[in-house]
């Protein structure tokens, strides 16, 4: 019906690349996904797990909520953090965002 609009020479050139090209594109996307998303996230998760497993009494930390304090007691899933003289708060270990160098709280 519309064959008169497309000359036969152009129709012959319209054949796409071979079937191996599709697999190559899928492998490329998988590699991009792995190196840009999955691998860095896995690395961050390992570092955070090492941080949480290494928490000890006397460590100075900052929580994910931004609270600074010194660990006064470490339990299996929770820690007690002294945020000021006589004020202790209980946090889950996973809420620790970073460990601070010793003496950081005295300087602030």
Backbone as a chain_set.jsonl record, in Angstrom:
{"seq": "XXXXXXXXXXXXXXXXXXXXXXXXXXXXXXXXXXXXXXXXXXXXXXXXXXXXXXXXXXXXXXXXXXXXXXXXXXXXXXXXXXXXXXXXXXXXXXXXXXXXXXXXXXXX", "coords": {"N": [[0.831, -1.183, 0.0], [1.851, 1.324, 0.908], [4.178, 1.057, -0.368], [5.197, 2.427, -2.529], [6.294, 4.734, -1.469], [8.709, 4.101, -0.26], [11.665, 3.414, -1.655], [12.989, 0.375, -3.098], [15.783, 0.08, -2.684], [16.442, 1.497, -0.339], [14.991, 0.048, 1.521], [16.361, -2.359, 1.589], [18.731, -1.632, 2.828], [17.946, -1.231, 5.421], [18.255, -3.35, 7.128], [19.215, -4.471, 10.296], [21.994, -4.667, 12.681], [23.721, -7.782, 13.454], [22.576, -10.622, 15.543], [24.343, -10.869, 17.688], [24.982, -8.34, 18.498], [22.935, -7.374, 20.146], [23.335, -8.847, 22.501], [25.819, -7.876, 23.201], [25.192, -5.22, 23.869], [23.553, -5.653, 26.129], [25.433, -6.831, 27.883], [27.173, -4.672, 28.131], [25.504, -2.779, 29.468], [25.125, -4.196, 31.853], [27.727, -4.218, 32.897], [28.161, -1.458, 33.269], [26.164, -0.94, 35.185], [27.142, -2.55, 37.274], [29.727, -1.407, 37.913], [29.126, 1.27, 38.463], [27.01, 1.412, 40.266], [26.38, -0.968, 41.939], [28.878, -2.041, 42.947], [30.218, 0.224, 44.294], [28.276, 0.718, 46.311], [28.261, -1.688, 47.71], [30.859, -1.634, 48.708], [30.739, 0.602, 50.444], [28.88, -0.397, 52.282], [30.329, -2.517, 53.425], [32.406, -1.072, 54.67], [30.917, 0.403, 56.561], [29.864, -1.667, 58.116], [32.222, -2.664, 59.208], [32.953, -0.437, 60.721], [30.826, -0.314, 62.606], [31.12, -2.804, 63.854], [33.524, -2.399, 65.12], [33.12, -0.633, 67.21], [33.712, 0.729, 70.423], [33.824, 1.209, 74.016], [34.259, 4.555, 74.991], [34.853, 5.574, 72.503], [34.444, 8.318, 70.279], [31.695, 9.503, 68.538], [29.549, 10.274, 65.71], [26.14, 10.382, 65.027], [23.727, 9.265, 62.559], [21.776, 11.131, 62.677], [23.099, 13.381, 63.392], [24.002, 13.785, 65.978], [26.471, 14.274, 68.363], [28.684, 12.412, 70.428], [30.036, 10.455, 73.188], [30.772, 7.068, 73.489], [29.423, 5.192, 76.077], [28.617, 2.684, 76.821], [28.538, -0.494, 75.321], [26.329, -2.632, 73.762], [24.783, -5.64, 72.448], [23.085, -4.973, 70.19], [22.689, -2.297, 70.597], [23.946, 0.96, 71.632], [25.056, 3.022, 74.321], [25.21, 6.434, 74.45], [26.966, 9.126, 75.654], [25.97, 12.326, 75.677], [26.144, 14.715, 76.976], [27.206, 15.944, 80.197], [26.093, 13.589, 82.391], [23.924, 12.922, 80.757], [22.63, 10.456, 78.864], [22.029, 8.758, 75.835], [20.282, 6.208, 74.064], [21.134, 4.329, 71.272], [20.686, 2.559, 68.172], [23.208, 0.444, 66.886], [23.573, 0.606, 64.143], [22.912, 3.201, 63.508], [25.095, 4.788, 63.751], [27.073, 7.075, 62.139], [29.727, 7.924, 61.73], [33.008, 7.551, 63.103], [34.767, 9.626, 65.306], [37.928, 11.378, 65.586], [39.943, 10.925, 68.54], [39.433, 13.185, 71.23], [38.016, 15.106, 69.881], [35.52, 16.022, 70.818], [36.206, 17.451, 73.07], [37.423, 19.681, 72.035], [35.384, 21.073, 70.826]], "CA": [[0.0, 0.0, 0.0], [2.728, 2.492, 0.946], [5.438, 0.632, -0.953], [5.679, 3.4, -3.511], [7.012, 5.791, -0.768], [10.04, 3.627, 0.121], [12.294, 2.694, -2.767], [13.534, -0.928, -2.7], [17.186, 0.18, -2.269], [16.459, 1.897, 1.07], [14.444, -1.047, 2.311], [17.397, -3.381, 1.737], [19.729, -1.133, 3.767], [17.365, -1.107, 6.744], [18.559, -4.517, 7.953], [20.017, -4.066, 11.457], [23.166, -5.492, 12.98], [23.459, -9.187, 13.767], [22.031, -10.914, 16.872], [25.373, -10.713, 18.706], [25.001, -6.939, 18.917], [22.004, -7.234, 21.28], [23.992, -9.402, 23.681], [26.883, -6.94, 23.536], [24.562, -4.083, 24.54], [23.142, -6.107, 27.46], [26.641, -6.991, 28.691], [27.634, -3.309, 28.417], [24.653, -2.208, 30.515], [25.396, -4.904, 33.1], [29.011, -3.719, 33.401], [27.946, -0.09, 33.761], [25.4, -1.069, 36.427], [28.016, -3.109, 38.309], [30.797, -0.505, 38.313], [28.662, 2.586, 38.902], [26.001, 1.335, 41.327], [26.433, -2.071, 42.878], [30.187, -2.165, 43.592], [30.438, 1.26, 45.321], [27.349, 0.536, 47.431], [28.761, -2.828, 48.469], [32.064, -1.18, 49.412], [30.292, 1.448, 51.556], [28.238, -1.266, 53.274], [31.397, -3.226, 54.141], [33.081, -0.109, 55.541], [30.022, 0.727, 57.676], [29.808, -2.837, 58.986], [33.483, -2.694, 59.958], [32.869, 0.649, 61.703], [29.884, -0.709, 63.657], [31.694, -3.927, 64.601], [34.682, -1.948, 65.867], [32.772, 0.343, 68.237], [34.123, 0.359, 71.784], [33.59, 2.218, 75.038], [35.185, 5.67, 74.916], [34.924, 6.119, 71.138], [33.623, 9.489, 69.995], [30.972, 9.204, 67.301], [28.449, 11.115, 65.26], [25.066, 9.521, 64.531], [23.156, 9.688, 61.279], [20.951, 12.301, 62.968], [23.965, 14.516, 63.661], [24.279, 13.919, 67.408], [27.838, 13.923, 68.742], [28.767, 11.906, 71.785], [31.058, 9.476, 73.543], [30.145, 5.795, 73.841], [29.647, 4.822, 77.47], [28.357, 1.257, 76.97], [28.245, -1.182, 74.06], [25.545, -3.854, 73.895], [24.771, -6.418, 71.212], [22.464, -4.211, 69.11], [22.554, -0.891, 70.97], [25.036, 1.62, 72.353], [24.686, 4.174, 75.131], [26.08, 7.54, 74.066], [26.916, 10.269, 76.565], [25.97, 13.535, 74.853], [26.594, 15.782, 77.876], [27.435, 15.448, 81.558], [24.924, 12.967, 83.011], [22.846, 12.684, 79.781], [22.961, 9.359, 77.959], [20.993, 8.36, 74.896], [20.457, 4.856, 73.535], [21.024, 4.279, 69.816], [21.045, 1.329, 67.493], [24.567, 0.533, 66.36], [23.525, 0.962, 62.722], [22.698, 4.64, 63.329], [26.378, 5.492, 63.831], [27.5, 7.49, 60.804], [31.185, 8.014, 61.648], [33.784, 7.638, 64.344], [35.564, 10.85, 65.306], [39.233, 11.233, 66.249], [39.915, 11.156, 69.989], [39.607, 14.568, 71.624], [37.208, 16.012, 69.057], [34.461, 16.621, 71.613], [36.8, 18.397, 74.02], [37.771, 20.887, 71.28], [34.203, 21.793, 70.34]], "C": [[0.88, 1.252, 0.0], [4.08, 2.142, 0.332], [6.003, 1.657, -1.927], [6.434, 4.551, -2.847], [8.455, 5.392, -0.426], [10.638, 2.861, -1.051], [12.929, 1.389, -2.275], [14.988, -0.857, -2.214], [17.286, 0.576, -0.799], [15.946, 0.781, 1.969], [15.491, -2.133, 2.538], [18.46, -2.94, 2.747], [19.22, -1.107, 5.211], [17.646, -2.308, 7.641], [19.536, -4.109, 9.054], [21.228, -4.958, 11.645], [22.762, -6.897, 13.406], [22.961, -9.383, 15.183], [23.056, -10.772, 17.994], [25.44, -9.301, 19.249], [24.091, -6.709, 20.118], [22.64, -7.742, 22.576], [25.094, -8.464, 24.148], [26.33, -5.72, 24.278], [24.141, -4.473, 25.966], [24.344, -6.273, 28.388], [27.197, -5.619, 29.072], [26.822, -2.656, 29.523], [24.912, -2.875, 31.87], [26.711, -4.419, 33.711], [28.879, -2.307, 33.96], [27.201, -0.13, 35.093], [26.297, -1.55, 37.562], [29.016, -2.072, 38.801], [30.314, 0.84, 38.844], [27.687, 2.521, 40.076], [26.296, 0.262, 42.361], [27.754, -2.141, 43.629], [30.446, -1.062, 44.62], [29.517, 1.107, 46.537], [27.801, -0.619, 48.314], [29.989, -2.443, 49.283], [31.694, -0.32, 50.62], [29.66, 0.609, 52.658], [29.283, -2.038, 54.083], [32.116, -2.291, 55.107], [32.227, 0.232, 56.757], [29.919, -0.445, 58.643], [31.08, -2.942, 59.815], [33.498, -1.619, 61.037], [31.998, 0.237, 62.879], [30.46, -1.843, 64.496], [32.868, -3.488, 65.482], [34.385, -0.922, 66.946], [33.154, -0.157, 69.626], [33.835, 1.508, 72.727], [34.678, 3.298, 74.934], [35.346, 6.259, 73.53], [34.003, 7.326, 71.009], [33.012, 9.298, 68.618], [30.031, 10.337, 66.932], [27.405, 10.165, 64.67], [24.561, 10.046, 63.201], [22.236, 10.896, 61.456], [21.763, 13.536, 63.318], [24.302, 14.731, 65.119], [25.698, 13.433, 67.693], [27.84, 13.4, 70.169], [29.873, 10.891, 71.939], [30.351, 8.205, 73.994], [30.48, 5.45, 75.287], [29.376, 3.339, 77.714], [28.003, 0.681, 75.605], [27.509, -2.473, 74.368], [25.535, -4.559, 72.545], [24.228, -5.611, 70.027], [22.43, -2.703, 69.367], [23.835, -0.371, 71.615], [24.435, 2.74, 73.192], [25.704, 5.26, 74.836], [25.881, 8.681, 75.051], [27.052, 11.535, 75.721], [26.342, 14.771, 75.662], [26.742, 15.164, 79.266], [26.132, 14.896, 82.138], [23.778, 12.679, 82.055], [23.302, 11.605, 78.798], [21.759, 9.03, 77.087], [21.324, 6.978, 74.356], [20.192, 4.878, 72.029], [21.256, 2.861, 69.324], [22.447, 1.506, 66.929], [24.572, 1.007, 64.903], [23.345, 2.46, 62.491], [23.983, 5.45, 63.46], [26.841, 5.803, 62.413], [29.012, 7.508, 60.673], [31.783, 8.015, 63.045], [34.683, 8.861, 64.224], [36.925, 10.581, 65.944], [39.112, 11.566, 67.733], [40.191, 12.628, 70.288], [38.789, 15.561, 70.813], [36.153, 16.725, 69.889], [35.012, 17.636, 72.623], [37.09, 19.729, 73.328], [36.554, 21.682, 70.852], [33.418, 22.445, 71.448]], "O": [[0.677, 2.146, -0.821], [5.041, 2.89, 0.512], [7.22, 1.717, -2.108], [7.144, 5.286, -3.533], [9.325, 6.256, -0.317], [10.165, 1.778, -1.396], [13.366, 1.322, -1.126], [15.384, -1.682, -1.39], [18.132, 0.044, -0.079], [16.446, 0.606, 3.08], [15.496, -2.765, 3.594], [19.03, -3.778, 3.446], [20.023, -0.97, 6.134], [17.299, -2.276, 8.822], [20.558, -3.479, 8.783], [21.46, -5.886, 10.87], [21.592, -7.158, 13.685], [22.919, -8.428, 15.958], [22.673, -10.573, 19.146], [25.916, -9.094, 20.365], [24.431, -5.935, 21.013], [22.488, -7.122, 23.628], [25.286, -8.276, 25.349], [26.955, -5.242, 25.225], [24.352, -3.704, 26.904], [24.277, -5.894, 29.558], [27.642, -5.421, 30.203], [27.392, -2.041, 30.425], [24.919, -2.209, 32.905], [26.793, -4.231, 34.924], [29.433, -2.003, 35.017], [27.574, 0.575, 36.03], [26.231, -1.03, 38.676], [29.139, -1.876, 40.01], [31.031, 1.488, 39.606], [27.557, 3.499, 40.812], [26.445, 0.568, 43.544], [27.747, -2.289, 44.851], [30.861, -1.375, 45.736], [29.941, 1.344, 47.668], [27.73, -0.528, 49.54], [30.141, -2.88, 50.424], [32.264, -0.487, 51.698], [29.879, 0.873, 53.841], [29.134, -2.194, 55.295], [32.406, -2.674, 56.24], [32.749, 0.34, 57.867], [29.889, -0.245, 59.858], [31.022, -3.273, 60.999], [33.992, -1.851, 62.14], [32.39, 0.421, 64.031], [30.308, -1.847, 65.718], [33.168, -4.14, 66.482], [35.316, -0.385, 67.546], [32.943, -1.324, 69.957], [33.627, 2.642, 72.296], [35.863, 2.989, 74.806], [35.918, 7.34, 73.385], [32.908, 7.342, 71.571], [33.707, 8.976, 67.654], [29.755, 11.232, 67.731], [27.741, 9.258, 63.91], [24.926, 11.14, 62.773], [21.949, 11.605, 60.491], [21.204, 14.615, 63.52], [24.846, 15.779, 65.468], [26.076, 12.325, 67.313], [27.091, 13.883, 71.017], [30.55, 10.515, 70.982], [29.425, 8.268, 74.802], [31.646, 5.416, 75.681], [29.849, 2.784, 78.706], [27.264, 1.29, 74.832], [27.991, -3.307, 75.135], [26.202, -4.123, 71.607], [24.857, -5.575, 68.97], [22.171, -1.923, 68.451], [24.682, -1.136, 72.074], [23.425, 3.334, 72.816], [26.91, 5.043, 74.953], [24.761, 9.147, 75.257], [28.101, 11.791, 75.129], [26.803, 15.765, 75.102], [26.432, 13.99, 79.468], [25.179, 15.645, 82.353], [22.728, 12.223, 82.507], [24.227, 11.808, 78.011], [20.619, 9.026, 77.551], [22.492, 6.619, 74.208], [19.164, 5.377, 71.573], [21.934, 2.066, 69.974], [22.824, 2.61, 66.536], [25.479, 1.728, 64.487], [23.601, 2.944, 61.388], [23.963, 6.67, 63.296], [26.983, 4.902, 61.586], [29.541, 7.149, 59.622], [31.152, 8.42, 64.021], [35.284, 9.105, 63.178], [37.061, 9.662, 66.751], [38.284, 12.386, 68.131], [41.069, 13.242, 69.68], [38.878, 16.764, 71.057], [35.912, 17.915, 69.686], [34.316, 18.587, 72.978], [37.014, 20.785, 73.956], [36.68, 22.866, 70.54], [32.399, 23.086, 71.19]]}, "num_chains": 1, "name": "protein.A"}
